[in-house]
Amino acid sequence: MVRTSELKISATGLGCYPVRSQSLMYPANIFLISSVAWVFVVLGDSYDLELHQWNPNGIHIIRQQDFWFVTGMTLL
């Protein structure tokens, strides 16, 4: 039996379907969130806004604050 609180209306409005809530704490979700954060940080720190070009210098990346913030969040 499906409780009313577990029903969601579909985007098209054509009916209801049961939905099981997933926690963000599943290992696959944690890995996905961490990976997206790392891609964002590395790509964001690799692009030079003044010269409008990519700068794949690793020294520049590790000198940025967001690199160390994501490092700490990944280790925790």
N, C-alpha and C positions, 0 to 999 in steps of 0.2 A: 504494500500500500504506500502511495506517495503522499506525503503531507503537502498541504497548500503552500507552506513556506518554502518548499523545495521546487516549486514550479516557476518557470520563467516564461514570459511571453516572447515568442520568436520575433526577430527584427521585421519580418513581413507581416506580422499580426495574424498569421494563418493558424495558430494553435499554440498549445503549451507543451513543453517537454520537461522531463525531470533533469535537474542539474545537481551534480554532486560538487560541493565546494572543495577546492583544493587550497592547501596552505602554501604560502610562498617559501616555506621552510623545507620542502622536499629537496634532496641533494641535486636533482637535475635543474630545478629552478634556481638554486643558489649558484650553481656553475654558470648558468645562462646569464644571470644578473651580473656576476663578477666578470664574465667575458665581455659583455657589452660595455661595462665600465672601463675595462682595460683598453678596448678598441677606441672608445671615445677619448680617453686621456692621451694615448699614444698618437693618434691622428691629430688631435687638437694641438698637442705640443710640437708636432713635427712640421706644422705649416707656419710659414713666416708671413704675417699679415702685411708687413711693410714692403717686402719684395714680391709678394704673391707667388711664392714657390715653396716646394717641399724641402725641408731641411732634415735629412735622416741622421742627424748628429745625436748620438746617445748621451753625450755629456750635457747637451742642452735639455734633453728630456728629464734627466735625473735631477736637474737643478730647479725644476718646477715644483710648486707646492702641491698641486693636485696629484702628481705622481706619487708623492710620499703619503698623501691621504688615502689613495686607493690601495697602496701597498699595506698600510696599516689596517684598512678595512678588510682586505683579502686575508690577512693573517689572523684576524679576530674571527 
